[in-house]
Structures are given as structure tokens and as C-alpha cells.
Amino acid sequence: MAAKNTDNKKEIIKTGRRKCSIAVAKIVSGKGRIFINGKTLKGYFGNRPSLEMTIYSPLVLTENQDKYDIRVKAIGGGVSAQADAIKLAIARALVEINEEYKSTLKQEGMLTRDSRIKERKKYGRKRARKRFQFSKR
């Protein structure tokens, strides 16, 4: 994705993925507000401080909590996977803003996509690996 200039504000758009979820984050300079699918962070994730910490971790690490407004469109997967996808999108955008953040974020593993996805169901099985109950008689 690319950066756009809108009314002298630089808007950076980046994508993050995790499991089946995809998050597209738009970062603009602002007061540190985060909106996900049109809702506030608390409104979207409810009372889950661990997910909030996950999303804020790249901002806290680079000391940018109150400098940028972030609008995110998250689709697919569960809330935990969406939180990790948002974290990756924010980290990628921060690297585009300032190249010096790359070493800090890479050291913490925030620029690496977690590629673990659910294994597909196989025929003759209940799930990917679980078998049906065997009865000898």
C-alpha cells in the first residue's frame, strides 16, 4: 500500500494478517485515538485489556501513543487474530513513518507475520487429525 497526502496530512495505509483475519490500518497524525470498524477500541473488543495491550504494543515500544490517530478495517477470524493483524499493520506503518523504528520492532518480533493457520479437515476424519472412534466388536 502507499502513503497519500490529504489536506497536508500524510496518511499511511498498511495491511496486517493473522490466521484468517485481515486488518487494513490508516495512520494519520492526531491525538492517539484508535477506531476499529467505526467503533472505539473499547467498544469493539469490550473488556479485554490483553487485546488492547497487543494493539498498543508497537506504539508503546516506539513511544508514539499520543501522536497518531488510527482507523482500522478488520475482517475475518476471531478477535484475538484480528488484534494480532492490527498490531502487524500498525508496526508496518510505523516503520514507513520512521525507518529507525525497524530495528526496535524487529527485535520484538512485531514485523513478522505469524503464519500458523488452521489445518484443513481430511476425508475419513472428524477434524484435521482426529479419527472416528474405533470399535473392534
Secondary structure, DSSP 4 states (H G I P E B T S, - for coil): --EEEETTEEEEEEEEEETTEEEEEEEEESSS-EEETTEEHHHHH-S-HHHHHHHHHHHHHTT-TTTEEEEEEEESS-HHHHHHHHHHHHHHHHHHH-TTHHHHHHHTT-SS-----PPPPPTTSSSSSPPPPP---
